[in-house]
Amino acid sequence: MRFIKSLVPRSGFRIRPTQLQLLQTRSLTSSFRGVAVNTRQTPTPAQSRYRRPAKMDINTAITPPISLTAADTARFTTLAEPKMLVKSPGSHDPNTQSNYLIFYPLHNKVSITIDFEKKRFLGDITTQFECRQQGNCDEILLDTRDVEVQGVEILTGPGLKGWSLGEEAKKGNYGRQLRISLVNGVDYQSKVTVKINFATTDKSAALQWLTPEQTTNGKFPYVFSQCEPTYARTIFPCADTPAAKSTYEFSVRSPLPVLCSGLQTTVGSFDKKSGSLLYGYEQKVPIPSYLFALASGDIAGTRVGPRSWVWGAAEELITLKAELDGEVEKFISIAEDITDSEYAWGTYNVLILPPSFPFGGMENPVFTYATPSIISGDKENIDVIAHELAHSWSGNLVTNATFQDFWLNEGWTVYLERRIGAAIHGEKFFDFSSIIGWKSLEESVNEYGPDHEFTKLVPNLVDQDPDDSFSSIPYEKGFTFLRKLDKLVGREKWDKFIPYYFKTFKGKSLTSNVFKETLLAFFENDTEAHKALTTKIDWDKEYYSPGLPEKPEFDTSMVDVCYELAKKWKNKDLLGFEPAHNDMDGWTANQKVVFLDKLTSYDPFSTKDIDLLAKTYGFDNSGNMEVVFRFYSVALKAKYEKYYEPAAKWVQGIGRMKYCRPTYRSLAACDKDLAVKTFRARESWYHPLCRAMVKKDLGLDN
């Protein structure tokens, strides 16, 4: 793979045709220092020794559903007439300007040419819509934001009367509504196919363009998309709502390897003029718009399991493989057992993105995006992969109908993630990780304030940007509620509901109200469980009360040793405690995290004690970002100037919002000028989503 070094001339980015063919059309598997490297296409699923994968048929398409079928609507009447849940924000997604309930998208063909020099996507999207309303339906409404609409045509159905873009939405950052008027209206179940030509702009928030210097190996430019929650509309016009799920075909031309949220079908059609190849992908499982994903750059892959691969820069593959080899298959198999259903997406691929990626991971189907911060050398942070893998059921197959119901995605996913962890590490791990999560929940509630709308399990997001409500609350408050239900009905009974839930809503989107009715209906003939769910659960309070929920009773056996050591540090002088290097012998990195979290809950430590912490345990030199982040939190809380500059330098290379946002806030509390200066120096390096949130944190958004 050394020849790749010659592919970028010093004068700028351009790949000669012969060089591109070497980069992109070499044999499927080549050798990189003993690691099998896939540089060309998505691998086909391998036969597995596990029961379910052997029966897998990934080529069977799932009929695209609406949010609820007619039978569902008849059964779950709370959607149409919410009687008990009068505080519900409603079942229609308030964060879309599309009329997806009238014209529902069934299938999309997306054609994109990636232009690295101009930093834009140029292409078209062809969508087949189905009319789902009786009567004369003559207008299709779609979401757009900061994208050029260059033309609209009707391929099948009545002719085009005209199209126009509405005014910019005054609230919610929703963009401009695209109105497509038909010459004649269509009736129920009629199909209309629309082709729209588009070009992204420099304001398209879904895309992050990286220069070679911003990538891991510094060789080629890189681009990746991040469409959750409502940024698909900044790439192409669409019904940008989790309530609308459709299948996709991708046709992407790029001078660098391409990965999409589907299974690869072709690589071909080399264009000498542009020095690019045409990549084909297909997603036969219906997905919402926020799961559209595309990445292009210097990307290679290696197998880490019978049906899983890891992808990144070729030079990283030995390290990546060492961290994930053999681990992913464990996660998949356990998740299949818990849900009693097969992994539906073929292969599971993990793409390790450059460090500016703003999240721990993003559950794009087939290709999970992951932060490089999970690669710590000790396998302590790969629970992010368990989380994103769990999304293959909760979120990707069964989806929240609105982002007001986001807890149905993330709360369920955290629950499954911790069940996976407990199956691997023992049942005590479930509560151990829950305690860490509870600390994160407390911090989010404190940050917003206990009465803030966004601290509700089901917040009202009318006229709001869903991105503004992003925090650990839907994750941890959602998990806490599901844990409560688990405890209330009993694990044996709850474990029978889990497969029922995922099979019932496979391929569908649902609201919190429908979840409630589904749960009660499932236990209707179980007098004890049904009574508990109707008398011991105040559903309105659980859904719509702000602030912290009732704290669960955790098994603290795995954290007690952490708390005991933290107490010794707190009362070090009084107890005559002398810290030693072996205090943490046998501890996991996560136990060190719990220890440091406990220290941050105390009054600030002296600078002398912070120096002793670093010297004794080496926290400041740890390769685990979870540990380093929390050590800096302890030091900055004490306003220890010695660590201002190291923390500032560290955060300049961290794009994951979990770390960089609180670090910037802590820096600002110590030295506002330094925090602003640090951010301004690297502002363009951060992802647009992260950049916007840090600006708000630092008061720079006005």
CORLINBEL-V531408 format. One record per pair of residues at least 4 apart in sequence whose C-alpha atoms are under 7 Angstrom apart, sorted by the first residue. I is the first residue (numbers start at 1). GAP is how many residues later the second one is. Records with the same first field share a line. If there is no record, write none. Layout:
# CORLINBEL-V531408
I = GAP + GAP
This chain:
# CORLINBEL-V531408
1 = 31
7 = 8 + 12
8 = 4 + 5 + 6 + 7 + 211 + 212
9 = 4
15 = 4 + 5 + 260
16 = 4 + 259
17 = 4 + 255 + 258
18 = 4
19 = 4
20 = 4 + 255
21 = 4
22 = 4
24 = 15 + 16 + 233
25 = 15
28 = 10 + 11 + 12
29 = 7 + 8 + 9
30 = 6 + 7 + 8
31 = 4 + 5 + 6
32 = 4 + 5
35 = 267 + 283
36 = 266 + 267
37 = 263 + 264 + 265
38 = 262 + 263 + 264
39 = 260 + 261 + 262
41 = 223
42 = 221 + 222
44 = 303
45 = 262 + 301 + 302
46 = 260 + 261
47 = 7 + 259
48 = 5 + 6 + 258
50 = 4
52 = 4 + 290
53 = 289
58 = 286 + 287 + 288
61 = 223 + 224
62 = 223 + 224
64 = 42 + 181 + 182 + 222
65 = 442 + 443
66 = 178 + 442
67 = 176 + 177 + 334 + 441 + 442 + 443
68 = 4 + 5 + 440 + 441
69 = 4
70 = 4
71 = 4
72 = 4
73 = 4
76 = 438 + 441
77 = 4
78 = 4 + 5 + 435
79 = 12 + 434
82 = 4
85 = 455
89 = 371
91 = 420
93 = 148 + 308 + 309
94 = 367 + 368
95 = 79 + 367
96 = 47 + 78 + 144 + 145
97 = 45 + 46 + 80
98 = 43 + 44 + 45 + 141
99 = 4 + 41 + 42
100 = 4 + 139 + 144
101 = 31
102 = 29 + 30 + 31
103 = 26 + 27 + 28 + 29 + 37
104 = 25 + 26 + 27 + 28 + 140
105 = 22 + 23 + 24 + 25 + 139 + 141
106 = 22 + 23 + 24 + 140 + 141
107 = 20 + 21 + 139 + 140 + 141
108 = 17 + 18 + 19 + 20 + 139 + 140 + 141
109 = 16 + 17 + 18 + 139 + 140 + 141
110 = 14 + 15 + 16 + 139 + 140 + 141
111 = 12 + 13 + 14 + 139 + 140 + 141
112 = 9 + 10 + 11 + 12 + 139 + 140 + 141
113 = 8 + 9 + 10 + 139 + 140 + 141
114 = 6 + 7 + 8 + 139 + 140
115 = 4 + 5 + 6
116 = 4
119 = 90
120 = 79 + 80 + 81
121 = 78 + 79
122 = 76 + 77 + 78
123 = 74 + 75 + 76
124 = 71 + 72 + 73 + 74
125 = 70 + 71 + 72
126 = 67 + 68 + 69 + 70
127 = 66 + 67 + 68
128 = 63 + 64 + 65 + 66
129 = 62 + 63 + 64
130 = 59 + 60 + 61 + 62
131 = 56 + 57 + 58 + 59 + 60
132 = 56 + 57
133 = 55
134 = 53 + 54
135 = 52 + 53
136 = 49 + 50 + 51
137 = 48 + 49 + 50
138 = 43 + 44 + 46 + 47 + 48
139 = 40 + 41 + 42 + 43
140 = 39 + 40 + 41
141 = 36 + 37 + 38 + 39
142 = 35 + 36 + 37 + 95 + 96 + 97
143 = 33 + 34 + 35 + 90 + 94 + 95 + 96 + 97
144 = 31 + 32 + 33 + 34 + 89 + 90 + 92 + 93
145 = 29 + 30 + 31 + 88 + 89
146 = 55 + 57 + 58 + 88
147 = 51 + 52 + 53 + 54 + 57 + 87 + 88 + 89
148 = 50 + 51 + 52
149 = 48 + 49 + 50
150 = 47 + 48
151 = 45 + 46
152 = 43 + 44 + 45
153 = 7 + 41 + 42 + 43
154 = 5 + 6 + 39 + 40 + 41
155 = 38 + 39 + 40
156 = 36 + 37
157 = 34 + 35 + 36
158 = 24 + 25 + 26
159 = 23 + 24
160 = 21 + 22 + 23
161 = 20 + 21 + 22
162 = 18 + 19
163 = 16 + 17 + 18
164 = 14 + 15 + 16
165 = 11 + 12 + 13 + 14
166 = 10 + 11 + 12
167 = 9
168 = 7 + 8
169 = 4 + 5 + 6 + 7
171 = 292 + 293
172 = 291 + 292 + 293
173 = 292
186 = 4
198 = 38
200 = 4 + 34 + 35
204 = 30 + 31
205 = 26 + 29 + 483
206 = 19 + 20 + 21 + 25 + 26 + 28 + 29
207 = 16 + 17 + 18 + 19
208 = 15 + 16 + 17 + 479
209 = 13 + 14
210 = 4 + 5 + 11 + 12 + 13
211 = 4 + 10 + 11
212 = 6 + 7 + 8 + 9
213 = 5
214 = 4
215 = 139
216 = 138
217 = 96
220 = 77 + 78
221 = 76
222 = 74 + 75
223 = 72 + 73 + 74
224 = 70 + 71 + 72
225 = 68 + 69 + 70
226 = 67
227 = 4 + 5 + 63 + 64 + 65
228 = 62
229 = 61 + 237 + 238
230 = 10 + 60
232 = 4 + 8 + 57 + 58
233 = 4 + 5 + 7
239 = 5
240 = 49
241 = 47 + 48
242 = 46 + 47 + 48 + 157 + 158 + 159 + 160
243 = 45 + 158 + 159 + 266
244 = 44
245 = 41 + 42 + 43
246 = 40 + 41 + 42
247 = 36 + 37 + 38 + 39 + 40
248 = 34 + 35 + 36
249 = 32 + 33 + 34
250 = 30 + 31 + 32
251 = 27 + 28 + 29 + 30
252 = 26 + 27 + 28
253 = 23 + 24 + 25 + 26
254 = 22 + 23 + 24
255 = 20 + 21 + 22
256 = 40 + 41 + 42
257 = 39 + 40 + 41 + 42
258 = 21 + 37 + 38 + 39
259 = 35 + 36 + 37
260 = 21 + 33 + 34 + 35
261 = 22 + 31 + 32 + 33 + 103 + 104 + 105 + 106
262 = 19 + 20 + 21 + 103 + 104
263 = 18 + 19 + 20
264 = 16 + 17 + 18
265 = 15 + 16 + 17
266 = 13 + 14
267 = 11 + 12 + 13
268 = 9 + 10 + 11
269 = 8 + 9
270 = 6 + 7 + 8
271 = 4 + 5 + 6
286 = 221
287 = 4 + 109
291 = 73 + 74
293 = 71
298 = 15
299 = 12 + 13 + 14 + 15
300 = 11 + 12 + 13 + 14
301 = 8 + 9 + 10 + 11
302 = 7 + 8 + 9 + 15
303 = 5 + 6 + 7
304 = 4 + 5 + 6 + 17 + 20 + 21 + 22
305 = 4 + 20 + 21 + 23 + 24
307 = 40 + 41
308 = 20 + 39 + 40 + 41
309 = 39 + 40 + 41
310 = 39 + 40 + 41
311 = 39 + 40 + 41
312 = 4 + 5 + 39 + 40 + 41
313 = 4
316 = 4
317 = 4
318 = 4
319 = 4
320 = 4 + 55
321 = 4
323 = 52 + 54 + 56
324 = 4
327 = 4
328 = 4
329 = 4
330 = 4
331 = 4 + 55 + 89
332 = 4
333 = 4
334 = 4 + 86
335 = 4 + 55 + 85
336 = 4 + 5 + 6 + 7
339 = 159 + 160 + 163
340 = 159
345 = 20 + 21
347 = 19
348 = 18 + 19
349 = 17 + 18 + 19
350 = 17 + 18 + 19 + 20
351 = 16 + 17 + 18 + 19
352 = 17 + 18 + 19 + 20
353 = 4 + 16 + 17 + 18 + 19
354 = 18
355 = 16 + 17 + 298 + 299 + 300
356 = 298 + 299 + 300 + 329 + 330 + 331
357 = 14 + 298 + 299 + 330
358 = 297 + 298 + 299 + 329 + 332
359 = 12 + 297 + 298
360 = 10 + 11 + 24 + 296
361 = 7 + 8 + 9 + 10 + 23 + 27
362 = 6 + 7 + 8 + 26
363 = 5 + 6 + 25 + 28
364 = 4 + 5
365 = 27
368 = 20
373 = 252
374 = 7 + 8
376 = 5 + 247 + 248
380 = 209
382 = 4
383 = 4
384 = 4
385 = 4
386 = 4 + 31
387 = 4 + 26 + 27 + 30
390 = 4 + 23 + 26 + 27
391 = 4 + 5 + 22
392 = 4 + 5
393 = 4 + 5
394 = 4 + 5 + 15 + 18 + 19
395 = 4 + 5 + 14
397 = 109 + 110
398 = 104 + 107 + 108 + 109 + 110 + 111
399 = 10 + 109 + 110 + 111
400 = 5 + 6 + 8 + 9 + 109 + 110 + 111
401 = 4 + 108 + 109 + 110
402 = 4
403 = 63
404 = 54 + 55 + 56 + 57
405 = 53 + 106 + 107
406 = 4 + 68
407 = 4 + 50 + 67 + 68 + 71
408 = 4
409 = 4
410 = 4 + 64 + 65
411 = 4 + 63 + 64 + 65 + 67 + 68
412 = 4 + 67
413 = 4
414 = 4 + 61 + 65
415 = 4 + 64
416 = 4
417 = 4
418 = 4 + 12
419 = 4 + 11
420 = 4
421 = 4 + 8 + 9
422 = 4 + 5 + 6 + 7 + 8
423 = 4
425 = 4
428 = 4 + 127
429 = 4
430 = 4
431 = 4 + 123 + 124
432 = 4 + 124 + 126 + 127
433 = 4
434 = 4
435 = 4
436 = 4 + 158
437 = 4 + 39
438 = 4 + 38
439 = 4
440 = 4 + 32
441 = 4 + 31 + 32 + 35 + 36
442 = 4
443 = 4
444 = 4 + 27 + 28 + 29
445 = 4 + 5 + 10 + 102 + 103
446 = 4
448 = 4
450 = 5 + 96 + 97
451 = 95 + 96
452 = 94
453 = 6 + 7 + 93
454 = 5 + 15
455 = 18 + 91 + 92
456 = 87 + 88 + 89 + 90 + 91
457 = 17 + 20 + 21 + 86 + 87
458 = 85 + 86
459 = 85
461 = 5
466 = 4
472 = 4
473 = 4
474 = 4
475 = 4
476 = 4
477 = 4
478 = 4
479 = 4
480 = 4
481 = 4
482 = 4
483 = 4
484 = 4
485 = 4
486 = 4 + 5 + 8
487 = 4
488 = 44
489 = 4 + 5 + 40
490 = 4
491 = 4
492 = 4
493 = 4
494 = 4
496 = 4
497 = 4
498 = 4
499 = 4
500 = 4
501 = 4
502 = 4
510 = 4
511 = 4
512 = 4
513 = 4
514 = 4
515 = 4
516 = 4
517 = 4
518 = 4
519 = 4
520 = 4 + 10
523 = 6 + 7
524 = 6
526 = 4
527 = 4
528 = 4
529 = 4
530 = 4
531 = 4
532 = 4
533 = 4
538 = 4
539 = 4
540 = 4
541 = 4
556 = 4
559 = 4 + 32 + 35
560 = 4
561 = 4
562 = 4 + 29 + 32 + 33
563 = 4 + 32 + 35
564 = 4
565 = 4
566 = 4 + 29 + 32 + 33
567 = 4
568 = 4 + 9
571 = 4
572 = 4 + 5
573 = 4
579 = 4 + 37
580 = 36
581 = 35 + 36
587 = 4
588 = 4
589 = 4
590 = 4
591 = 4
592 = 4 + 35
593 = 4 + 33 + 34
594 = 4
595 = 4
596 = 4 + 34 + 35
597 = 4 + 33
598 = 4
599 = 35
600 = 34
604 = 33 + 34
605 = 4 + 5 + 33
606 = 4 + 32
607 = 4 + 33
608 = 4
609 = 4
610 = 4 + 25
611 = 4
612 = 4
613 = 4
614 = 4 + 5 + 6
618 = 4
619 = 8 + 9 + 12
620 = 8 + 11
622 = 5 + 6
624 = 4
625 = 4
626 = 4
627 = 4
628 = 4
629 = 4 + 30
630 = 4
631 = 4
632 = 4 + 15
633 = 4
634 = 4
635 = 4 + 5 + 8
636 = 4 + 30 + 31 + 34
639 = 31
643 = 4
644 = 4 + 23
645 = 4
646 = 4
647 = 4
648 = 4 + 30
650 = 4
651 = 9
652 = 30
654 = 6
655 = 5 + 31
656 = 4
657 = 4 + 33
659 = 4
660 = 4
661 = 4 + 33
662 = 4
663 = 4
664 = 4 + 11
665 = 4 + 32 + 33
666 = 4
667 = 4 + 5 + 8
668 = 4 + 7
671 = 4
672 = 4
673 = 4
674 = 4
675 = 4
676 = 4
677 = 4
678 = 4
679 = 4
682 = 4
683 = 8
686 = 4 + 5
687 = 4
688 = 4
689 = 4
690 = 4
691 = 4
692 = 4
693 = 4
694 = 4
695 = 4 + 5 + 6
696 = 4 + 5
